[in-house]
Each structure stands twice: as structure tokens, then as C-alpha cells.
Amino acid sequence: QVQLVESGGGSVQSGGSLRLSCAASGSFLSIATMGWYRQAPGTERELVAVISSGSRPNYGDSVKGRFTISRDNVKNTVALQMNSLKPEDTAVYYCNADVQRRMDFFNYWGQGTQVTVSS
């Protein structure tokens, strides 16, 4: 089994910063894309940022220039540095990864971590 465990959520005022981390553990051969998605109440889950195994990032339009995604392929972790936070960034943030087990890739989600930005 594979587990993704997030940490680093919390509450911050508008303009502040937070850093989210996600660690993958369990039995697997490799991890392809890792990333972050978020979901606010009453909305669909949306892309925040993803990063390939070669560390090529891709960001959602609403966070470009404010958030930075990074990964450590040795530790099997992915991090999201969030700067200049806005109230509209308030959501549950979910870690996501495409994990290779045997000959196939499977998609996994973390349990989510709450980020609240107050004005």
C-alpha cells in the first residue's frame, strides 16, 4: 500500500506565507508526477501545482508567481511554498502522486490539510 501524508496547513492572514509538505511511504518502485490540488466548500477540486519526476513544474493560473512547488526524489517528498496568500486561497489542500507499483502506475491522494487565509 502507498500513503501520502501532508503537513503544514494552518491559518494565516492575507499576505502571509505557509509551506505544505507531503511524504510518500509504502511499497513502490518510483513516483512520476507529484502535486497539489485544492478544494474549497461548494467548488470542484482544482489544480494548484504539479511537478514531474524531472522537476518540471506546472501551476494553476491563480497561483502563478506566488506559489512554488519542489520535490525531493530521494526522500519521496513534495513541498508547496505559498507566498502572498489571499483569502481565496482558503481550501483543503490535497497531495497527489502517480506511483509505480510493479508494472503499472496508480494515482493516490493524501487526506488533505486545511489552509485558511483571513483578510
N, C-alpha and C positions, 0 to 999 in steps of 0.2 A: 504494500500500500504506500501511497505518497501523501504527504501532508504539507500544506503551505501555512505557515504561521506568521501572521502580521503583528507588528508592534509599532508604537509611536504616535497613534492618534491622540486626540485631545481637543481642548478648547483654546482658542487664541483670538485676539482682537484683529480687526481689519488692518491689513498692512503687515501683519506678523508672519512668522515662519514656523513650519513644522517639518519634521523628517519622518517618513514612514520607511519601515524595513520589513522584508519578507524573507523567510528562510524555508527552503525546501528540504525535506527529510524523507527517508524511506528507501525503498529498493528501486533503483532506476539506473539506466545507462548514461543518459545525457538529458539536458534540457535545451530545447530550442528557444522559442520566443518566451520571454517573461514580461510581465507588465502589470499595469494598474488600471482598474475601471472604477467607476463610482456610480452610486445611485442615491438620488435624493427622493424624499417621500413624494409619491404620485408621479414619478417620472421613470423612464426606462434607464436601464444601466447603460452608461456611455464610456467610451474610451477616454482615458486620461493620458496614458503614455505606455508604449511598449518598446522593448529593446531586443534585438536579435542576439544570437549567440556570439556574433562578431561585434557586438556593442553598437549597432546602428540603431539610433532612436527614432521613434515616430510619435508625435504629440497630437493630442486633440487641439483644435483651433483655439478653444477657450483658455488653454493653459500655456500656449507657446510664449516663450520669453520669460515666464515666471517659474515654471517647474523644470526640474532636471532629473532625468532617470539615469541610473547607473546599475551595474551588476558586477558581481564577483563570481566568476565561473569556478573557482576553486572551492569557495565556501557555499556555492549554490544559493546566493542571496541576490536580491534586487532591492534597490532603495529609490525613494522618491523624495527629493528635496523640493519643498513647496515654499516659495517666497511670495511676497506681496499678496498675501491671501485676501480674498474678498468674501463677503457673506454668501455669495452664490456658489462658492466652493464647498459650502456645507453639504455633507453627504456621508454615506457609508462607503469607504474605500475598500475595494477587494483586490487582492493579489491573484494573478492568473499565470499559469505556466503550461506550456506544451512539453510533456515529459515522455522520453522514450523508455519503454519497458519492453524488453525482448525486441521484436521486430516492428512494433507499432508505436505510434505516438498517441498519447491520451492527454486530454485537457483537464486541468484541475483548478479549483478555486479555493481561496482561503475563506475564513469565517467572516471576514470583514472587520474593519476598525472605524469607529466614528470620528469624523473631523467636523468640528463646529467652529464657525468664524462669526464673531459678533461685530456689529457695526459700532 
